[in-house]
Amino acid sequence: MKKKIRSVKIVDRTDIQILTCLQENARMNASSIAERVNLSTSAVIERMRKMENSGCIERYTAIFSEAVMGRDVSAFISVGMEHPKYVEGFVRTINGHKDIIQCYYMAGDFDFLLHVVTASTSTLTGVLEDIKRIPGVSKTRTHLVLRTDKNVLSPLPEATK
């Protein structure tokens, strides 16, 4: 299912402040946000509702500690496909794999970039073998992550006012 892309028409500095609060902690309540941005709680709720309705805020989520969850090996795997006819089946298979947390369709030497988070290098080897068994996969390249220095899931929009 393709997402409908909607443009954000009204995002001002105050909206950016609200989004910054939510980016820091999606469970921050409207009254706490209101204190930080100098608005009433009802004004914050109304602004959040408008951003939700416009599609600016897609969802609220929890981010888990990979290390605490026993999944502290992270890697990016570039995947090349033999032919575009294999893409749909590849994506379907990847979406069902628990260790693959992101899949990007790319331009360039490789067709896909996968972000894998798993428990150990031996389970990473298993994931790589799973990927290589998918029909149409012609080549892979694995990049093991040693450290994450920045991890922002969604960039803040530019203010329009």
DRENZAMI-283345 format. One record per residue (C-alpha): x, y, z; residue number from 0. Coordinates in steps of 0.1 Angstrom, whole numbers, plus 5000, padded with zeros to 4 digits. Example, Ala and Ser with C-alpha at 12.3 -4.5 7.8 and 13.67 -1.06 7.14 Angstrom:
BEGIN
   px   py   pz resi
 5123 4955 5078    0
 5137 4989 5071    1
This chain:
BEGIN
   px   py   pz resi
 5000 5000 5000    0
 5014 5034 4990    1
 5013 5063 5014    2
 4996 5094 5003    3
 5020 5123 5006    4
 5005 5155 5019    5
 5024 5188 5021    6
 5025 5207 5053    7
 5012 5242 5048    8
 5012 5257 5082    9
 5042 5249 5104   10
 5055 5279 5123   11
 5082 5282 5150   12
 5057 5272 5177   13
 5048 5241 5158   14
 5085 5233 5155   15
 5089 5237 5193   16
 5060 5213 5199   17
 5075 5188 5174   18
 5108 5191 5192   19
 5092 5182 5225   20
 5075 5152 5209   21
 5107 5142 5192   22
 5124 5142 5226   23
 5096 5122 5242   24
 5065 5112 5223   25
 5047 5106 5256   26
 5051 5142 5268   27
 5017 5154 5277   28
 5002 5186 5263   29
 5004 5205 5296   30
 5041 5199 5298   31
 5046 5209 5262   32
 5024 5240 5269   33
 5048 5251 5297   34
 5078 5247 5275   35
 5064 5266 5245   36
 5044 5293 5264   37
 5009 5283 5252   38
 4978 5271 5268   39
 4973 5233 5270   40
 4942 5236 5247   41
 4962 5256 5221   42
 4989 5229 5221   43
 4963 5201 5217   44
 4947 5220 5188   45
 4981 5225 5171   46
 4989 5188 5175   47
 4955 5178 5161   48
 4961 5200 5131   49
 4996 5185 5125   50
 4981 5150 5128   51
 4953 5158 5104   52
 4977 5174 5079   53
 4999 5143 5080   54
 5029 5162 5095   55
 5026 5138 5126   56
 5021 5103 5112   57
 5022 5084 5145   58
 5036 5083 5180   59
 5060 5055 5188   60
 5084 5039 5213   61
 5121 5035 5207   62
 5136 5004 5223   63
 5172 5001 5236   64
 5187 4976 5212   65
 5215 4966 5236   66
 5190 4961 5265   67
 5168 4940 5242   68
 5199 4918 5234   69
 5202 4931 5198   70
 5233 4951 5198   71
 5247 4942 5164   72
 5237 4966 5137   73
 5245 4965 5100   74
 5235 4979 5067   75
 5233 4955 5038   76
 5232 4967 5002   77
 5214 4944 4979   78
 5215 4942 4941   79
 5187 4925 4921   80
 5191 4906 4889   81
 5159 4921 4874   82
 5131 4944 4884   83
 5106 4915 4882   84
 5120 4902 4915   85
 5115 4935 4934   86
 5079 4928 4946   87
 5087 4893 4960   88
 5119 4906 4976   89
 5101 4934 4994   90
 5074 4910 5006   91
 5100 4887 5020   92
 5120 4915 5036   93
 5089 4929 5053   94
 5084 4895 5070   95
 5119 4893 5085   96
 5121 4904 5122   97
 5158 4914 5121   98
 5154 4938 5092   99
 5141 4970 5106  100
 5143 4993 5075  101
 5144 4988 5038  102
 5151 5015 5013  103
 5148 5013 4975  104
 5178 5030 4961  105
 5193 5045 4929  106
 5229 5035 4921  107
 5250 5003 4921  108
 5226 4985 4945  109
 5188 4984 4945  110
 5181 4982 4982  111
 5197 4992 5015  112
 5186 4972 5045  113
 5192 4981 5081  114
 5196 4950 5102  115
 5196 4948 5140  116
 5203 4914 5155  117
 5219 4897 5185  118
 5253 4886 5173  119
 5275 4883 5143  120
 5264 4847 5139  121
 5228 4858 5137  122
 5238 4885 5113  123
 5254 4858 5091  124
 5221 4840 5092  125
 5202 4871 5081  126
 5227 4876 5052  127
 5222 4840 5042  128
 5184 4845 5043  129
 5188 4875 5020  130
 5210 4857 4996  131
 5184 4829 4993  132
 5157 4854 4981  133
 5150 4849 4944  134
 5165 4876 4923  135
 5192 4887 4947  136
 5225 4890 4927  137
 5249 4907 4951  138
 5252 4920 4986  139
 5276 4942 5005  140
 5275 4943 5043  141
 5286 4973 5065  142
 5289 4965 5102  143
 5280 4995 5125  144
 5307 5001 5152  145
 5290 5030 5168  146
 5260 5053 5163  147
 5268 5089 5167  148
 5235 5104 5156  149
 5201 5088 5154  150
 5172 5111 5145  151
 5142 5092 5131  152
 5124 5122 5115  153
 5139 5156 5107  154
 5120 5186 5118  155
 5103 5206 5091  156
 5113 5242 5082  157
 5091 5269 5097  158
 5069 5287 5072  159
 5063 5318 5092  160
